[in-house]
Amino acid sequence: MSIRIVTDSTCDLPADVVSEYGISVVPLYINFGDESYLDGVELSREEFYTRLPDCDPAPTTAIPGPHRFGQVYEQLAAEGATEILSIHISESLSGTVNTARLAAEEASVPVTVVDSGSLSMGTGFLVWYAAQAAADGRPMDEIVTMLEELGSRTHVFAALDTLEFLRRSGRMNRVLATVGSWLQMKPLLKMHLGNATAERVRTTEHATERLIALLNELVPLERVALVHTHALDRADELRQRVQHLLANEGQGLLSLDITPVFGTHLGPGAVGFACVAARQE
């Protein structure tokens, strides 16, 4: 029995992890006007975030059709996969998982599609755990049960530097964005078990303090990543300020740019964490 893992480009998994476990990553699309790019394939994150501030109209995103997922499933079957586990960004944020389900119905081998209930490295960590379990020879039902339990311990939260890009992408009311900028509001977005919530924080410093407090509530951690939208200075400052909380974290602290699929809506300067809390004994 050979189980192969499929995910999408919003998972933000490092390339070395993808390569080590033979994970198949289906890219979403980033659109600048009439130009369309495969996320992570045809457009680098550095190039995207360089173009983003002055882009008018705002870039948009799109998901691949079922045929693209179907092609990936059939290629894995041709390589000897007897089962496929396809793990994707939360259904509450994207139609990607439903597209994968449509493709799974036509696949020549059994495909189990899982809604991660998360995003970015929140999804990425679940994919990583699943790939390790599959490599260890664990059966599909055990892996899916494991992912359900891990999902309950997986959290993603980030502070935005501006509301402008949420407004431009159509994800919030224009009036709210304007009032928020007058008040120096720094929204803090949270994701857990497919439920996206937000807090309003007045200043950048207060937003940073709130991120640290949220992380502190979750330690000890099994896995943690510092995620940001090309905000290297803010990310480095945040890393230094939480180092004392992570001194005993054996996996270390990953730090990476968030996919442009999210950067389109969050804008540059956002920073936060994706983490898996340790199981409580």
ABEGO torsion letter per residue (X at the ends): XBBBBBBBAAAGBBAAAAAAAGBBBBBBBBBBEABBBBBGAABBAAAAAAAAAABOBBBBBBBBBAAAAAAAAAAAAAAGBABBBBBBBBAAABAAAAAAAAAAAABABBBBBBBAGBBEAAAAAAAAAAAAAAAAGBBAAAAAAAAAAAAAABBBBBBBABAAAAAAAGABBAAAAAAAAAAGBBBBBBBBGGBBBBBBBABAAAAAAAAAAAAAAAOBBABBBBBBBGBAAAAAAAAAAAAAAAAABAAEBBBBBBBAAAAAAAEBGBBBBBBBBBBBX
